[in-house]
Each structure stands twice: as C-alpha cells, then as structure tokens.
Amino acid sequence: MVTEEISVNLGEATPRRLLVNWANGQDAWVRVLTAETILSRKELSDDALSKIYSVFLAEKGLSDLPMPEVPKLELEIVEATDEDSLELAEIREVKGVNALAADQVLAFDSDLTILFGQNGSGKTGYSRILKRISAVRTPEDILPNAHASDGATPPPPSACIEYRQSGEEKTAIWKNEPGLTPFTRISVFDAEAVSLHIDSELGYVFTPAELALFSYVAKGLQGVQQRIAAEVAALKPGTNSLLARFARETTVYPVIETLGATTDLTELSMLATVPEDAETLREGLQSEWDC
C-alpha cells in the first residue's frame, strides 16, 4: 500500500487569523465581540457583553437603536522570515513606573539576564513593562511611585526600549500601551500570565494566549445567548390567574384555560352576554339552595 504524502502550508493559519476569518463570515455583532476579545485578550465584562447585545438587537431589528457600521476585521501584516530574530538590548528613560529612576538603565545579556534585588528595588516595575509590551494574556496596570513625597502628579508611564531585529539596532518608544510591535512576539510566563493547572498527578497544562482567544470568544457568545434566553423568558406569558375564579367542571373553564392569541373574540364575547333575567334566575337558584 502506497501512502501519499500531503503537504500543507500552515504559515498563515495562526490562531488569531483563523478566528478573524471565521468572525468575518458571521453577523456584525459577532465581529464586534471577536474584535473586543482580541483587543482585551481576556473574557469580556458584563458591560461589554451588554453593549454587544444592543448591537445584536439593532442588527436583528429588535430595537429602535440605529445599526452601527461594523467593518470586516483586519490583521496587521508583519513580515517575518526564518532568519528574523528579536533581541532586547536595554530599557532606559523610564518614567511613571513605580519608583524606577529615569536615569537607570536595564541592560539585557544576549544569553541570559537575571534580575534580583531586595523588595521595593524595582524588579516588579521592569517586569510590568515587559508584560505590557509583550503578548501577555493579562497585562497589569502600571502603578506610580507610592513613596513620592513632592505631591506632584506622576507622568504617564513610558520608556525607551533598545532592541535588535535581525541584527539591526532599533529603538521603540513605549507609552503604556498593552502590546507594542514587534514585542508582541515575546511570551511571558508567570503566575498571573499563564493558565497553569495542577491535577492530582502533578500534570501541567498550559494554554497559549492565542489559543485562549477561542475560549474567550465562546464564553462571550454564551453570554449573549444567556441574555437572549432571559429576554425570551421575560416575554413569555405567565400562569393564567383567571383559572382560579372558575370551577374545572364548568363549560367555560376550558375556554379560559386556552386563552391566547388564537382565541376567537366573537365567541368569547357571546359567552360574556348575560340574559336580562339573570338576576331573577340567580335569586331563584339561591332560594332553592337555601331550602
């Protein structure tokens, strides 16, 4: 038996591109949900899901809100080759990050860099910068210097980052944005950024940030579906409170029990017609019952 080899080019089949291509074939509200998830790189909040639900209602014509324009999603094209390498050189001119001094420089070795020091010496500040510029799943907020005594408003976080790309010296200015090209190619592993689960056999499971986007989008879709289900349940008619006023053995009971949109109003009106001598008949029946 001859096995035929099949060659598949997966160069463009990155998780993010697959997700974007799928979303572009869906409704507008799904594209909004996917875009918000990719930008935040985490599960969407209740407020975000409520806004997406409003887009869903507008798109389906179920609300008076105008339908916003939702263009197709696009990915930034970053050309890279097998020889393309990225290497951090140094971080300098740091401002507004914890208590890091602006004239302090953190230089990186081409093989291994170990940063150590006492508590409060600035290790966490540098790690937060690295997490903000990289493709970390949960970038942390940058905190100002808590020990500043001059009372002045701290400057917005920023830093100058020297790096080498394919051997070429380059400089990038970071202004507190989460994810800065080309540093989004860096992976950060720590307790906050990595989904790490330990089972009874001490097995380790790691979900890459790109693959986690699928789970976040799926949970977002479930959140919108739950809002739809809650709206449908709220619109369903409740228990017929009129049934308690009629005896089950009476002829009118089945009519009251089946009241709905298909009820014949003419027939219902005829049942409500009371003869002129109804009061006399009622008194006669009452007297017979009392006897």
Sequence and secondary structure as in RCSB ss.txt:
>XXXX:A:sequence
MVTEEISVNLGEATPRRLLVNWANGQDAWVRVLTAETILSRKELSDDALSKIYSVFLAEKGLSDLPMPEVPKLEL
EIVEATDEDSLELAEIREVKGVNALAADQVLAFDSDLTILFGQNGSGKTGYSRILKRISAVRTPEDILPNAHASD
GATPPPPSACIEYRQSGEEKTAIWKNEPGLTPFTRISVFDAEAVSLHIDSELGYVFTPAELALFSYVAKGLQGVQ
QRIAAEVAALKPGTNSLLARFARETTVYPVIETLGATTDLTELSMLATVPEDAETLREGLQSEWDC
>XXXX:A:secstr
          TT  HHHHHHHHHTTS HHHHHHHHHHHHH S   HHHHHHHHHHHHHHTT SSS          
      TT  EEEEEEEEEESSTT  TT  EE  SS      STTSSHHHHHHHHHHHTT SS       TT  S
       EEEEEEEETTEEEEEEE S S  TTGGG    STTTS EEE TT  EEE  HHHHHHHHHHHHHHHHH
HHHHHHHHHHS    GGGGGS TTSTTHHHHHT STT  HHHHHHHT   TTHHHHHHHHHHHHH 
